[in-house]
């Protein structure tokens, strides 16, 4: 889930692992240094945004998805919802 970096805060340490994305941008994935749980990521192609892992939230039901990206990679047992826009890979840039 993407949120403005200005409206995002976290307590505790996060360690990052950087890797090129399919687009060529660099994705910095943040993990808990104690348990290794994924917390959030940043993408050099989307400055000012952080992408929070729903699994890191105390109450993930407080948020409603607005779209599904990389829907082509969803497992058969958890298909993307047909009630929101789905993109097989990354959505095209908006003008």
C-alpha positions as CSV (number, residue, x, y, z in Angstrom):
1,X,0.0,0.0,0.0
2,X,1.5,3.3,-1.1
3,X,1.5,6.3,1.3
4,X,3.2,9.7,1.3
5,X,6.6,9.5,2.9
6,X,5.7,12.8,4.7
7,X,2.7,11.1,6.4
8,X,4.7,7.9,7.3
9,X,6.5,7.2,10.5
10,X,8.0,4.2,12.1
11,X,9.6,3.4,15.4
12,X,12.5,1.0,15.8
13,X,15.3,0.0,13.4
14,X,14.8,-1.1,9.8
15,X,17.5,-2.6,7.6
16,X,17.4,-2.3,3.8
17,X,18.2,-4.5,0.9
18,X,18.4,-2.8,-2.5
19,X,17.7,-4.6,-5.8
20,X,16.9,-3.5,-9.3
21,X,13.2,-3.8,-10.3
22,X,11.9,-5.0,-13.6
23,X,11.6,-1.4,-14.6
24,X,15.3,-0.7,-13.9
25,X,14.4,1.4,-10.8
26,X,16.0,0.5,-7.5
27,X,13.7,-1.0,-4.9
28,X,14.9,-0.7,-1.3
29,X,13.1,-3.2,0.9
30,X,13.0,-2.6,4.6
31,X,13.1,-5.5,7.1
32,X,13.1,-5.8,10.9
33,X,16.7,-6.6,11.9
34,X,15.5,-8.8,14.7
35,X,13.0,-11.1,13.1
36,X,13.5,-10.4,9.3
37,X,9.9,-9.5,8.8
38,X,9.2,-7.3,5.8
39,X,8.1,-3.8,6.9
40,X,8.0,-1.4,3.9
41,X,9.9,-0.5,0.7
42,X,10.8,2.5,-1.4
43,X,11.1,2.6,-5.2
44,X,13.4,5.1,-6.9
45,X,10.8,5.6,-9.6
46,X,8.3,6.8,-7.1
47,X,10.0,9.5,-5.0
48,X,8.1,10.6,-1.9
49,X,6.2,7.4,-1.5
50,X,6.7,4.4,0.7
51,X,5.0,1.0,0.2
52,X,3.9,-0.5,3.5
53,X,3.5,-4.3,3.7
54,X,0.0,-5.0,5.0
55,X,1.4,-7.9,7.0
56,X,3.4,-5.4,9.1
57,X,0.3,-3.6,10.3
58,X,-1.5,-4.3,13.6
59,X,-4.8,-4.0,11.9
60,X,-4.6,-4.5,8.1
61,X,-8.4,-4.4,7.8
62,X,-8.2,-0.6,8.5
63,X,-7.2,-0.1,4.8
64,X,-9.0,-1.0,1.6
65,X,-7.0,-1.8,-1.6
66,X,-7.5,0.6,-4.5
67,X,-5.7,-1.5,-7.1
68,X,-3.7,-4.7,-7.6
69,X,-0.3,-4.6,-9.3
70,X,1.6,-7.6,-10.6
71,X,-1.7,-9.5,-10.5
72,X,-0.2,-12.0,-13.0
73,X,2.0,-13.2,-10.1
74,X,-0.9,-13.9,-7.7
75,X,-1.2,-17.5,-6.5
76,X,-4.1,-19.5,-7.8
77,X,-5.5,-19.8,-4.3
78,X,-5.6,-15.9,-3.8
79,X,-6.7,-14.3,-7.1
80,X,-6.9,-10.5,-7.3
81,X,-10.3,-9.0,-6.6
82,X,-12.4,-8.1,-9.7
83,X,-13.9,-5.1,-7.9
84,X,-10.7,-3.0,-8.2
85,X,-8.4,-2.3,-11.1
86,X,-5.9,-5.1,-11.8
87,X,-2.6,-4.7,-13.6
88,X,-0.7,-7.8,-14.8
89,X,2.6,-6.1,-14.1
90,X,3.3,-2.4,-13.1
91,X,0.7,0.0,-14.3
92,X,1.6,2.5,-17.0
93,X,2.7,5.9,-15.9
94,X,-0.1,8.4,-15.7
95,X,0.3,11.8,-17.4
